[in-house]
Amino acid sequence: MLVNFNWLVEGILAGSGQIGGWGDDAQLKRDLDILYEEGIRAIVSLTEWPLELHRVDVSNMVYLHLPIPDMHPPALEDVIAFTKFVDESLKKKSPVVVHCSAGLGRTGTMLASYLVQMGSNTAEALAQVRKLRPGSVETADQELAVYDYEVYMNTKSVSS
């Protein structure tokens, strides 16, 4: 069963816990079907191991795997790759779901980072993600990763 799925930005960007069971093809197919029915057309996986998509038909979705250890923050390069993937997917009208195991730490960090890209500051982004997904962004290092992305975005806009 799909765990902890909800939209951060309706019809655009969602978060979720683990997609599919561990090695359970039937559960993976059910979860992917649910995501497809929700309108999801792109998946970002932050778990250390990629989804075993070769076992099911996912020709109707695109996939990005950014392995980040549980309870760790993403590297700035991973946040940039994530936001670029989301932007490219949305240009193709492909709503995105991002997931990790529980859908809180790594997922919440990436969701908050995308809100920063959309113009929120770190505090606003963290508050919004935590309101919609209680318990999100679990460590101080994950919070710092969102702030580092805000600094990166501000530096980028100043130099442009």
NUVO-775038 format. One record per residue (C-alpha): x, y, z. Coordinates in nm, 4 decimals. Example, Ala and Ser with C-alpha at 12.3 -4.5 7.8 and 13.67 -1.06 7.14 Angstrom:
<recs>
       px       py       pz
   1.2300  -0.4500   0.7800
   1.3670  -0.1060   0.7140
</recs>
This chain:
<recs>
       px       py       pz
   0.0000   0.0000   0.0000
   0.1248   0.3452  -0.0892
   0.2459   0.5121   0.2309
   0.2292   0.8808   0.3232
   0.1347   1.0115  -0.0240
   0.0088   1.3669  -0.0600
   0.0433   1.6651  -0.2874
   0.2698   1.9498  -0.1829
   0.1554   2.1529  -0.4832
  -0.1666   2.0003  -0.6189
  -0.1204   1.8430  -0.9601
   0.2478   1.9394  -0.9724
   0.4628   1.7918  -0.6936
   0.3882   1.5229  -0.4364
   0.5736   1.3320  -0.1674
   0.5459   0.9699  -0.0610
   0.6974   0.6989   0.1485
   0.8310   0.3794  -0.0076
   0.6742   0.2901  -0.3411
   0.6107  -0.0823  -0.3734
   0.7061  -0.3488  -0.1257
   1.0621  -0.4698  -0.0973
   1.0815  -0.7183  -0.3856
   0.7014  -0.7390  -0.4142
   0.6210  -0.6908  -0.7841
   0.2450  -0.6958  -0.7272
   0.2670  -0.4182  -0.4662
   0.4972  -0.2130  -0.6877
   0.2489  -0.2413  -0.9748
  -0.0436  -0.1447  -0.7465
   0.1426   0.1576  -0.6130
   0.2460   0.2698  -0.9617
  -0.1156   0.2308  -1.0787
  -0.2338   0.4480  -0.7865
   0.0279   0.7110  -0.8677
  -0.0725   0.7071  -1.2341
  -0.4391   0.7510  -1.1383
  -0.3322   1.0495  -0.9237
  -0.1757   1.2019  -1.2353
   0.1890   1.1285  -1.1544
   0.4073   1.0859  -1.4619
   0.7550   1.1195  -1.3077
   0.9171   0.9547  -1.0043
   1.2223   1.0605  -0.8036
   1.3546   0.7918  -0.5709
   1.5853   0.8969  -0.2869
   1.6313   0.5519  -0.1325
   1.9720   0.3905  -0.1446
   1.8420   0.1208  -0.3783
   1.6512   0.2035  -0.6968
   1.2987   0.0843  -0.7584
   1.3012  -0.2425  -0.9501
   1.1148  -0.0888  -1.2399
   1.2485  -0.3469  -1.4854
   0.9982  -0.5883  -1.3282
   0.6887  -0.3871  -1.4236
   0.5725  -0.1750  -1.7176
   0.6537   0.1894  -1.6528
   0.6653   0.3097  -2.0105
   0.4194   0.5841  -1.9109
   0.6537   0.7373  -1.6495
   1.0041   0.8818  -1.6255
   1.2334   0.8003  -1.3351
   1.5298   0.9549  -1.1544
   1.7256   0.7780  -0.8807
   1.9261   0.9988  -0.6430
   2.0524   0.7637  -0.3697
   2.0852   0.9404  -0.0345
   2.1527   0.7470   0.2883
   1.8641   0.7475   0.5366
   1.8693   1.0394   0.7848
   2.1329   1.2223   0.5745
   2.0994   1.5466   0.3814
   2.1307   1.5548   0.0045
   2.4412   1.7073  -0.1490
   2.3802   2.0417  -0.3184
   2.4424   1.8694  -0.6536
   2.1575   1.6258  -0.5783
   1.9191   1.9101  -0.4923
   2.0107   2.0848  -0.8176
   1.9578   1.7604  -1.0148
   1.6218   1.7114  -0.8415
   1.4922   2.0629  -0.9096
   1.6104   2.0437  -1.2706
   1.4316   1.7086  -1.3165
   1.1111   1.8507  -1.1670
   1.1293   2.1578  -1.3917
   1.1903   1.9459  -1.7023
   0.9066   1.7109  -1.6082
   0.6647   1.9962  -1.5499
   0.7512   2.1492  -1.8890
   0.6225   1.8194  -2.0327
   0.3134   1.8420  -1.8100
   0.4370   1.5455  -1.6057
   0.3558   1.5828  -1.2345
   0.6273   1.4442  -1.0053
   0.6332   1.2333  -0.6898
   0.9469   1.2177  -0.4761
   0.9876   0.9370  -0.2243
   1.2191   0.7801   0.0293
   1.1411   0.5125   0.2887
   0.9056   0.6994   0.5236
   0.8582   1.0043   0.3015
   0.9777   1.2443   0.5712
   1.3486   1.3243   0.5939
   1.4962   1.3011   0.2468
   1.1616   1.3575   0.0747
   1.0738   1.6558   0.2936
   1.4159   1.8084   0.2325
   1.3723   1.7911  -0.1443
   1.0143   1.9200  -0.1288
   1.1223   2.2179   0.0825
   1.4099   2.2839  -0.1565
   1.1669   2.2999  -0.4471
   0.9551   2.5523  -0.2574
   1.2716   2.7606  -0.2161
   1.3179   2.7455  -0.5909
   0.9592   2.8685  -0.6282
   1.0425   3.1741  -0.4136
   0.9926   3.0732  -0.0501
   1.2685   3.1275   0.2030
   1.3944   2.8316   0.4042
   1.1754   2.8983   0.7094
   0.8606   2.9344   0.4965
   0.9424   2.6243   0.2935
   1.0082   2.4110   0.6021
   0.6892   2.5348   0.7690
   0.4772   2.4583   0.4627
   0.6215   2.1106   0.4150
   0.5849   2.0290   0.7856
   0.2261   2.1543   0.7901
   0.1311   1.9232   0.5026
   0.3671   1.6402   0.5985
   0.4200   1.6425   0.9784
   0.7600   1.5133   1.0856
   0.9285   1.6145   0.7608
   1.2909   1.7244   0.7411
   1.4112   1.5220   1.0363
   1.7622   1.6474   1.1080
   1.9438   1.9772   1.1471
   2.1695   1.8765   0.8562
   1.8629   1.8309   0.6349
   1.7390   2.1775   0.7358
   2.0834   2.3138   0.6544
   2.0673   2.1529   0.3087
   1.7512   2.3538   0.2353
   1.9220   2.6709   0.3575
   2.2313   2.5937   0.1476
   2.0050   2.5621  -0.1561
   1.8470   2.8986  -0.0743
   2.1954   3.0551  -0.0581
   2.2821   2.8882  -0.3894
   1.9632   3.0224  -0.5517
   2.0279   3.3739  -0.4172
   2.3884   3.3676  -0.5381
   2.2764   3.2367  -0.8757
   2.0169   3.5133  -0.9173
   2.2669   3.7846  -0.8180
   2.5261   3.6626  -1.0692
   2.2708   3.6267  -1.3523
</recs>
